[in-house]
Amino acid sequence: MSNFSANKSGMSTQHQRRQSMPAPTPISTNVTPTIITTPPSATGSGPLGLGSRFHNRHPMMLHGGPRNRISVWIDHVLSFIPRRRRQIRYPIVFCVGLYLFLVYLYLQDVPTWSAVASFKVKNWAFNWDVKRCSYRKDPMLFVKDSSTVLVIWEMNCKLPSMELTWVPTDRSSRPGMDQGHEAVLGSTAITTLDKMHIVYTATLSGIPSTNTNISYSINPPRALSHLSRTYTFSHLPNPPSLEGREIARFGAVSDNQCEVSQFYNVLKAMTEHHKIDYLIHAGDAVQEYTSLDNWQTDFASPLSHFKIGQTTPLIYAHGNHDFDPLGEYTYTGKRTWHAYTLAGIRFIVLDSNLDSQEQDRWLEQELKSEATKQAWFRLVLVHVSPYTQYWEKDAWVNKGEKDWGSFVRTRYVPLFQQYHVDLVISGHQHNYMRGQDDHMVYTIIGGAGGQLDSEQVEDYPVWADGKVKSRHHYVLMKVTGDKRLIWEAYDADCGSRIDAFVLHSRTEA
């Protein structure tokens, strides 16, 4: 039999089977349908009693709702991606944004962030007692008077036999202790704050009254010789008259508390562009005086990072945040008000925290002294300005902060005018200001890190024709041999000069 016949026979048999199957039963029209109820959480409310989530929404709502401008913009940017793969647009945008952010950090802030992180990690390591006997704070210099400098450092261990020696050296020679002078032993005092904070204070007294370099060395026990340190700084009490030549440079900052990264940038800008002999600090170096961590990470570490503390003596006035009610001042030296002459300038440092009759009497005697009268310039350094003009209004009015240091304006300014003070430097207010009253110049330099002030709370005539800049900044003050004081204020972020003036000495001969 052929294949065709077989297939045909099979088809015939299948047809016969279909013919023999019984007819299907007709569908009844009386069957009651079963209603499936959708849970209320899924349906919500809607017209006609139907769930609006599935039955009553515009078709666009099923695909994410109306498209906003951001979605349209993202679709336009990612138009090169096939539409079927457009759902990956948000991960792509996130990855691109993260990449750009990391590039920004690399180009802008990574050096600052890494330095600040190193300050924090170093402090944590000491706090957790995982570092061997070492320096928590490198040596820092503080001017006490015209012939005395304090050297203060901190260890995480107590070494009773630690000594400091110093010797004057030739300004043209290399630093060292072999300049033909006998080393002088500085007296060292030890203050134990706790087992991890031991502060050493050495006094370098009897420094020569002529311009010289001072080389000093810290000498630990022989078994810890790796802790030996030697540094050199310039001492400029009475500069000669050198026509047209610079004889000293002073950097000036204030109010760096709260923001160590900004303070780091201020110091970086200063040290990259200028070499300074002394650093003026008008107070508020830390946010909380009692915080040992603040003193470590926010003040000492940035100064040590740029080698300022060890080789640049500080002229320091205490602010309200670094005020010690007990008068100990462990990290800055026990002094409240004092005066000394450097590079022809008579520095008169006052304490605006203490409304004291004793300070009043001392100030008047100092202004009458021959040392003040004969100085090329008379400079007052006090934290709270006599004329604070920008502050937070609620704190100024309702919390009584307008009265802080008001005695500086009411009692000290008349003395400044009577005895011909040339320049008053203050901080406290977080911005830059320069004003003038007759022959006396007032400056505020509170822009080394703290949040800037821009809300005006007073209107003093002394600032009327001056300069106001709400910028983080630092100041460079230069003294020349022809008795000029050159003042320059710089924006710490962009490096531009925001203000400058020149004072000529009013002292005869």
MARZA-803229 format. One line per field, with one value per residue (C-alpha): residue number from 1; residue in one letter; x, y, z. Coordinates in steps of 0.05 Angstrom, whole numbers, plus 5000, padded with zeros to 4 digits. Example, Ala and Ser with C-alpha at 12.3 -4.5 7.8 and 13.67 -1.06 7.14 Angstrom:
seq: (1, 2)
type: (a, s)
east: (5246, 5273)
north: (4910, 4979)
up: (5156, 5143)
***
This chain:
seq: (1, 2, 3, 4, 5, 6, 7, 8, 9, 10, 11, 12, 13, 14, 15, 16, 17, 18, 19, 20, 21, 22, 23, 24, 25, 26, 27, 28, 29, 30, 31, 32, 33, 34, 35, 36, 37, 38, 39, 40, 41, 42, 43, 44, 45, 46, 47, 48, 49, 50, 51, 52, 53, 54, 55, 56, 57, 58, 59, 60, 61, 62, 63, 64, 65, 66, 67, 68, 69, 70, 71, 72, 73, 74, 75, 76, 77, 78, 79, 80, 81, 82, 83, 84, 85, 86, 87, 88, 89, 90, 91, 92, 93, 94, 95, 96, 97, 98, 99, 100, 101, 102, 103, 104, 105, 106, 107, 108, 109, 110, 111, 112, 113, 114, 115, 116, 117, 118, 119, 120, 121, 122, 123, 124, 125, 126, 127, 128, 129, 130, 131, 132, 133, 134, 135, 136, 137, 138, 139, 140, 141, 142, 143, 144, 145, 146, 147, 148, 149, 150, 151, 152, 153, 154, 155, 156, 157, 158, 159, 160, 161, 162, 163, 164, 165, 166, 167, 168, 169, 170, 171, 172, 173, 174, 175, 176, 177, 178, 179, 180, 181, 182, 183, 184, 185, 186, 187, 188, 189, 190, 191, 192, 193, 194, 195, 196, 197, 198, 199, 200, 201, 202, 203, 204, 205, 206, 207, 208, 209, 210, 211, 212, 213, 214, 215, 216, 217, 218, 219, 220, 221, 222, 223, 224, 225, 226, 227, 228, 229, 230, 231, 232, 233, 234, 235, 236, 237, 238, 239, 240, 241, 242, 243, 244, 245, 246, 247, 248, 249, 250, 251, 252, 253, 254, 255, 256, 257, 258, 259, 260, 261, 262, 263, 264, 265, 266, 267, 268, 269, 270, 271, 272, 273, 274, 275, 276, 277, 278, 279, 280, 281, 282, 283, 284, 285, 286, 287, 288, 289, 290, 291, 292, 293, 294, 295, 296, 297, 298, 299, 300, 301, 302, 303, 304, 305, 306, 307, 308, 309, 310, 311, 312, 313, 314, 315, 316, 317, 318, 319, 320, 321, 322, 323, 324, 325, 326, 327, 328, 329, 330, 331, 332, 333, 334, 335, 336, 337, 338, 339, 340, 341, 342, 343, 344, 345, 346, 347, 348, 349, 350, 351, 352, 353, 354, 355, 356, 357, 358, 359, 360, 361, 362, 363, 364, 365, 366, 367, 368, 369, 370, 371, 372, 373, 374, 375, 376, 377, 378, 379, 380, 381, 382, 383, 384, 385, 386, 387, 388, 389, 390, 391, 392, 393, 394, 395, 396, 397, 398, 399, 400, 401, 402, 403, 404, 405, 406, 407, 408, 409, 410, 411, 412, 413, 414, 415, 416, 417, 418, 419, 420, 421, 422, 423, 424, 425, 426, 427, 428, 429, 430, 431, 432, 433, 434, 435, 436, 437, 438, 439, 440, 441, 442, 443, 444, 445, 446, 447, 448, 449, 450, 451, 452, 453, 454, 455, 456, 457, 458, 459, 460, 461, 462, 463, 464, 465, 466, 467, 468, 469, 470, 471, 472, 473, 474, 475, 476, 477, 478, 479, 480, 481, 482, 483, 484, 485, 486, 487, 488, 489, 490, 491, 492, 493, 494, 495, 496, 497, 498, 499, 500, 501, 502, 503, 504, 505, 506, 507, 508, 509)
type: (m, s, n, f, s, a, n, k, s, g, m, s, t, q, h, q, r, r, q, s, m, p, a, p, t, p, i, s, t, n, v, t, p, t, i, i, t, t, p, p, s, a, t, g, s, g, p, l, g, l, g, s, r, f, h, n, r, h, p, m, m, l, h, g, g, p, r, n, r, i, s, v, w, i, d, h, v, l, s, f, i, p, r, r, r, r, q, i, r, y, p, i, v, f, c, v, g, l, y, l, f, l, v, y, l, y, l, q, d, v, p, t, w, s, a, v, a, s, f, k, v, k, n, w, a, f, n, w, d, v, k, r, c, s, y, r, k, d, p, m, l, f, v, k, d, s, s, t, v, l, v, i, w, e, m, n, c, k, l, p, s, m, e, l, t, w, v, p, t, d, r, s, s, r, p, g, m, d, q, g, h, e, a, v, l, g, s, t, a, i, t, t, l, d, k, m, h, i, v, y, t, a, t, l, s, g, i, p, s, t, n, t, n, i, s, y, s, i, n, p, p, r, a, l, s, h, l, s, r, t, y, t, f, s, h, l, p, n, p, p, s, l, e, g, r, e, i, a, r, f, g, a, v, s, d, n, q, c, e, v, s, q, f, y, n, v, l, k, a, m, t, e, h, h, k, i, d, y, l, i, h, a, g, d, a, v, q, e, y, t, s, l, d, n, w, q, t, d, f, a, s, p, l, s, h, f, k, i, g, q, t, t, p, l, i, y, a, h, g, n, h, d, f, d, p, l, g, e, y, t, y, t, g, k, r, t, w, h, a, y, t, l, a, g, i, r, f, i, v, l, d, s, n, l, d, s, q, e, q, d, r, w, l, e, q, e, l, k, s, e, a, t, k, q, a, w, f, r, l, v, l, v, h, v, s, p, y, t, q, y, w, e, k, d, a, w, v, n, k, g, e, k, d, w, g, s, f, v, r, t, r, y, v, p, l, f, q, q, y, h, v, d, l, v, i, s, g, h, q, h, n, y, m, r, g, q, d, d, h, m, v, y, t, i, i, g, g, a, g, g, q, l, d, s, e, q, v, e, d, y, p, v, w, a, d, g, k, v, k, s, r, h, h, y, v, l, m, k, v, t, g, d, k, r, l, i, w, e, a, y, d, a, d, c, g, s, r, i, d, a, f, v, l, h, s, r, t, e, a)
east: (5000, 5026, 5040, 4986, 4934, 4955, 4949, 4883, 4857, 4881, 4845, 4782, 4785, 4796, 4737, 4694, 4715, 4694, 4629, 4615, 4630, 4569, 4548, 4571, 4522, 4495, 4520, 4467, 4451, 4425, 4494, 4507, 4578, 4625, 4650, 4723, 4732, 4797, 4828, 4815, 4889, 4897, 4835, 4826, 4764, 4738, 4675, 4628, 4652, 4713, 4784, 4818, 4887, 4873, 4810, 4805, 4874, 4898, 4941, 5002, 4994, 5010, 5080, 5102, 5054, 5064, 5136, 5171, 5227, 5281, 5256, 5252, 5322, 5350, 5316, 5346, 5416, 5410, 5378, 5436, 5412, 5360, 5291, 5283, 5344, 5323, 5306, 5380, 5383, 5382, 5440, 5479, 5464, 5484, 5550, 5567, 5551, 5593, 5651, 5648, 5644, 5706, 5742, 5723, 5750, 5814, 5825, 5801, 5798, 5833, 5898, 5859, 5814, 5872, 5911, 5851, 5839, 5912, 5902, 5841, 5874, 5936, 5894, 5853, 5916, 5941, 5873, 5869, 5941, 5966, 6027, 6091, 6121, 6121, 6101, 6026, 6039, 6104, 6138, 6103, 6132, 6096, 6126, 6123, 6164, 6220, 6272, 6230, 6197, 6158, 6166, 6107, 6099, 6060, 6077, 6036, 6087, 6122, 6197, 6222, 6292, 6271, 6310, 6314, 6377, 6383, 6438, 6440, 6467, 6490, 6432, 6474, 6495, 6460, 6417, 6454, 6484, 6557, 6563, 6614, 6563, 6552, 6484, 6436, 6391, 6318, 6276, 6223, 6157, 6113, 6037, 6001, 5930, 5920, 5964, 5960, 5969, 6034, 6050, 6122, 6134, 6205, 6224, 6278, 6296, 6352, 6350, 6397, 6367, 6398, 6371, 6392, 6371, 6357, 6370, 6338, 6341, 6297, 6339, 6304, 6339, 6393, 6350, 6299, 6348, 6301, 6257, 6310, 6288, 6325, 6293, 6312, 6271, 6286, 6287, 6278, 6270, 6304, 6314, 6363, 6341, 6350, 6320, 6268, 6283, 6237, 6261, 6204, 6141, 6081, 6024, 5957, 5896, 5838, 5776, 5794, 5750, 5699, 5729, 5797, 5795, 5786, 5841, 5886, 5871, 5885, 5953, 5969, 5955, 5996, 6057, 6057, 6062, 6099, 6154, 6135, 6177, 6119, 6047, 5994, 5932, 5874, 5839, 5787, 5836, 5788, 5713, 5717, 5775, 5766, 5767, 5836, 5817, 5802, 5871, 5902, 5866, 5841, 5901, 5967, 5965, 5953, 6008, 6056, 6038, 6064, 6123, 6096, 6091, 6163, 6198, 6150, 6135, 6062, 6036, 5972, 5909, 5856, 5785, 5719, 5724, 5795, 5786, 5808, 5770, 5826, 5880, 5922, 5926, 5964, 5974, 5988, 6024, 6001, 5993, 5931, 5957, 6028, 6070, 6136, 6173, 6187, 6214, 6199, 6126, 6102, 6052, 6001, 5961, 5896, 5844, 5774, 5746, 5766, 5732, 5787, 5809, 5877, 5881, 5858, 5915, 5966, 5944, 5950, 6019, 6040, 6016, 6055, 6119, 6181, 6182, 6113, 6129, 6194, 6167, 6157, 6085, 6037, 5994, 5938, 5916, 5850, 5800, 5733, 5735, 5714, 5665, 5633, 5583, 5564, 5534, 5473, 5417, 5379, 5441, 5464, 5399, 5363, 5421, 5462, 5523, 5527, 5555, 5614, 5677, 5640, 5690, 5742, 5701, 5679, 5743, 5801, 5787, 5796, 5864, 5882, 5866, 5901, 5966, 5967, 5956, 5966, 5931, 5880, 5874, 5814, 5776, 5711, 5669, 5678, 5695, 5745, 5736, 5780, 5760, 5792, 5781, 5827, 5898, 5880, 5863, 5816, 5817, 5778, 5810, 5763, 5763, 5810, 5757, 5693, 5626, 5626, 5582, 5539, 5481, 5492, 5471, 5504, 5525, 5588, 5616, 5687, 5673, 5637, 5693, 5730, 5728, 5682, 5694, 5656, 5712, 5760, 5826, 5894, 5937, 6010, 6040, 6109, 6155, 6208, 6271, 6244, 6190, 6132, 6081, 6051, 5985, 5958, 5896, 5888, 5829, 5849, 5808, 5829, 5893, 5873, 5889, 5825, 5854, 5918, 5943, 6008, 6022, 6079, 6111, 6090, 6149, 6201, 6273)
north: (5000, 5067, 5122, 5164, 5110, 5098, 5172, 5176, 5115, 5146, 5211, 5173, 5136, 5201, 5232, 5173, 5179, 5253, 5235, 5183, 5231, 5257, 5330, 5381, 5402, 5473, 5527, 5548, 5622, 5618, 5610, 5665, 5694, 5694, 5765, 5769, 5826, 5866, 5884, 5957, 5971, 5956, 5989, 6054, 6094, 6114, 6128, 6072, 6033, 6007, 6008, 6069, 6038, 5989, 6012, 6087, 6116, 6150, 6104, 6148, 6135, 6062, 6082, 6129, 6187, 6253, 6266, 6325, 6368, 6328, 6262, 6295, 6323, 6256, 6222, 6274, 6265, 6189, 6188, 6148, 6088, 6044, 6057, 5985, 5995, 6064, 6036, 6037, 6113, 6128, 6081, 6113, 6183, 6163, 6132, 6193, 6240, 6200, 6200, 6275, 6286, 6243, 6282, 6347, 6322, 6300, 6368, 6412, 6385, 6318, 6348, 6387, 6328, 6280, 6328, 6339, 6264, 6253, 6303, 6264, 6195, 6217, 6243, 6179, 6137, 6175, 6172, 6097, 6089, 6053, 6099, 6093, 6151, 6209, 6282, 6294, 6368, 6391, 6451, 6518, 6586, 6643, 6712, 6732, 6796, 6828, 6780, 6718, 6664, 6604, 6536, 6490, 6418, 6357, 6283, 6220, 6199, 6231, 6242, 6280, 6290, 6324, 6389, 6447, 6484, 6545, 6588, 6652, 6641, 6684, 6703, 6685, 6617, 6551, 6529, 6490, 6491, 6500, 6575, 6590, 6605, 6565, 6532, 6559, 6513, 6534, 6521, 6467, 6457, 6395, 6396, 6329, 6335, 6259, 6199, 6213, 6289, 6313, 6386, 6413, 6488, 6514, 6588, 6619, 6681, 6732, 6731, 6784, 6852, 6852, 6818, 6746, 6675, 6630, 6556, 6512, 6437, 6390, 6336, 6273, 6218, 6182, 6119, 6161, 6200, 6193, 6244, 6299, 6361, 6423, 6486, 6558, 6622, 6696, 6746, 6819, 6865, 6929, 6932, 6982, 7038, 7009, 7056, 7023, 6952, 6903, 6885, 6841, 6806, 6789, 6743, 6755, 6710, 6702, 6660, 6594, 6553, 6503, 6494, 6461, 6450, 6525, 6542, 6493, 6529, 6597, 6574, 6541, 6605, 6646, 6600, 6588, 6662, 6693, 6681, 6709, 6721, 6724, 6702, 6747, 6710, 6751, 6694, 6639, 6586, 6531, 6525, 6497, 6514, 6449, 6404, 6372, 6345, 6416, 6440, 6380, 6377, 6448, 6488, 6452, 6402, 6453, 6499, 6440, 6416, 6480, 6485, 6551, 6534, 6510, 6566, 6626, 6656, 6672, 6739, 6714, 6746, 6703, 6703, 6684, 6612, 6601, 6638, 6600, 6623, 6593, 6632, 6569, 6573, 6508, 6510, 6585, 6606, 6640, 6711, 6755, 6823, 6841, 6884, 6879, 6912, 6874, 6905, 6975, 6959, 6962, 6906, 6917, 6853, 6859, 6811, 6829, 6774, 6809, 6874, 6889, 6953, 6921, 6916, 6988, 7013, 6970, 6995, 7068, 7057, 7020, 7074, 7126, 7085, 7106, 7039, 7056, 7128, 7113, 7055, 7069, 7044, 7030, 6969, 6942, 6869, 6852, 6798, 6836, 6898, 6964, 6970, 6903, 6917, 6848, 6792, 6748, 6796, 6751, 6735, 6807, 6837, 6782, 6744, 6803, 6790, 6863, 6876, 6828, 6869, 6935, 6964, 6963, 7016, 7056, 7058, 7037, 7076, 7143, 7120, 7096, 7165, 7202, 7165, 7161, 7087, 7076, 7009, 6965, 6893, 6850, 6788, 6760, 6784, 6734, 6777, 6831, 6905, 6966, 7035, 7098, 7149, 7209, 7180, 7112, 7052, 6996, 6928, 6863, 6800, 6745, 6704, 6645, 6591, 6606, 6617, 6687, 6742, 6784, 6810, 6882, 6897, 6965, 7025, 7057, 7119, 7091, 7041, 7091, 7103, 7037, 6968, 6908, 6839, 6776, 6729, 6681, 6716, 6729, 6791, 6805, 6863, 6888, 6937, 6974, 7010, 7078, 7070, 7048, 6995, 6963, 6926, 6877, 6832, 6772, 6728, 6659, 6623, 6659, 6693, 6764, 6824, 6853, 6913, 6951, 7013, 7044, 7076, 7124, 7129, 7189, 7181, 7236, 7214)
up: (5000, 4983, 5035, 5004, 5013, 5085, 5102, 5069, 5107, 5172, 5158, 5143, 5209, 5249, 5214, 5232, 5306, 5307, 5276, 5331, 5390, 5427, 5417, 5472, 5525, 5515, 5565, 5615, 5617, 5688, 5722, 5775, 5767, 5828, 5845, 5867, 5917, 5912, 5980, 6000, 6006, 5933, 5905, 5943, 5929, 5862, 5823, 5806, 5867, 5830, 5855, 5828, 5831, 5775, 5740, 5746, 5731, 5669, 5626, 5639, 5713, 5702, 5679, 5735, 5728, 5693, 5672, 5703, 5674, 5708, 5677, 5609, 5616, 5638, 5578, 5532, 5561, 5557, 5488, 5461, 5503, 5469, 5498, 5521, 5567, 5592, 5661, 5679, 5672, 5746, 5764, 5707, 5732, 5802, 5779, 5735, 5792, 5842, 5793, 5783, 5858, 5869, 5814, 5849, 5915, 5882, 5849, 5906, 5977, 5983, 6010, 6063, 6080, 6086, 6131, 6176, 6178, 6199, 6256, 6281, 6273, 6310, 6367, 6370, 6371, 6432, 6466, 6456, 6482, 6420, 6409, 6447, 6487, 6438, 6427, 6427, 6412, 6382, 6415, 6408, 6423, 6459, 6470, 6544, 6542, 6502, 6529, 6547, 6505, 6530, 6498, 6510, 6487, 6508, 6515, 6527, 6579, 6638, 6633, 6694, 6667, 6602, 6593, 6544, 6525, 6480, 6450, 6408, 6338, 6281, 6236, 6175, 6200, 6197, 6256, 6309, 6378, 6357, 6344, 6398, 6452, 6515, 6517, 6570, 6609, 6608, 6669, 6655, 6692, 6685, 6688, 6689, 6662, 6661, 6646, 6571, 6573, 6606, 6589, 6592, 6596, 6589, 6597, 6554, 6593, 6585, 6509, 6481, 6465, 6395, 6333, 6332, 6319, 6378, 6371, 6423, 6436, 6476, 6509, 6534, 6573, 6534, 6526, 6488, 6444, 6385, 6419, 6414, 6377, 6353, 6323, 6309, 6311, 6300, 6356, 6334, 6394, 6369, 6293, 6263, 6217, 6148, 6097, 6053, 6076, 6111, 6180, 6205, 6181, 6224, 6204, 6238, 6247, 6295, 6310, 6277, 6325, 6298, 6229, 6227, 6151, 6138, 6188, 6151, 6085, 6117, 6143, 6077, 6038, 6087, 6087, 6012, 5996, 6056, 6105, 6173, 6236, 6286, 6286, 6319, 6344, 6370, 6407, 6402, 6378, 6402, 6412, 6483, 6529, 6569, 6508, 6503, 6434, 6409, 6430, 6394, 6328, 6318, 6340, 6354, 6296, 6240, 6266, 6272, 6202, 6172, 6222, 6249, 6322, 6328, 6290, 6294, 6363, 6377, 6402, 6434, 6464, 6496, 6472, 6504, 6478, 6503, 6569, 6632, 6694, 6737, 6700, 6688, 6611, 6606, 6531, 6522, 6586, 6650, 6628, 6624, 6602, 6583, 6537, 6498, 6441, 6376, 6312, 6336, 6355, 6426, 6433, 6489, 6498, 6538, 6564, 6544, 6589, 6654, 6673, 6724, 6758, 6763, 6687, 6682, 6726, 6690, 6622, 6640, 6670, 6608, 6561, 6602, 6602, 6563, 6526, 6497, 6482, 6446, 6404, 6330, 6335, 6393, 6378, 6423, 6415, 6447, 6428, 6433, 6390, 6421, 6362, 6344, 6288, 6259, 6300, 6307, 6325, 6373, 6413, 6411, 6437, 6476, 6505, 6527, 6483, 6464, 6534, 6527, 6534, 6531, 6581, 6525, 6489, 6550, 6591, 6546, 6482, 6517, 6541, 6471, 6445, 6500, 6493, 6416, 6402, 6328, 6315, 6351, 6328, 6349, 6331, 6360, 6300, 6243, 6183, 6163, 6180, 6180, 6206, 6233, 6288, 6281, 6276, 6306, 6261, 6284, 6251, 6261, 6233, 6256, 6192, 6205, 6205, 6243, 6209, 6179, 6207, 6159, 6202, 6223, 6295, 6306, 6265, 6292, 6256, 6262, 6206, 6160, 6111, 6122, 6093, 6106, 6076, 6095, 6075, 6108, 6109, 6140, 6149, 6132, 6171, 6151, 6186, 6146, 6168, 6150, 6205, 6162, 6180, 6118, 6128, 6077, 6084, 6037, 6018, 6041, 5988, 5924, 5947, 5926, 5969, 5999, 6037, 6049, 6084, 6109, 6177, 6187, 6255, 6296, 6344, 6337, 6323)
***
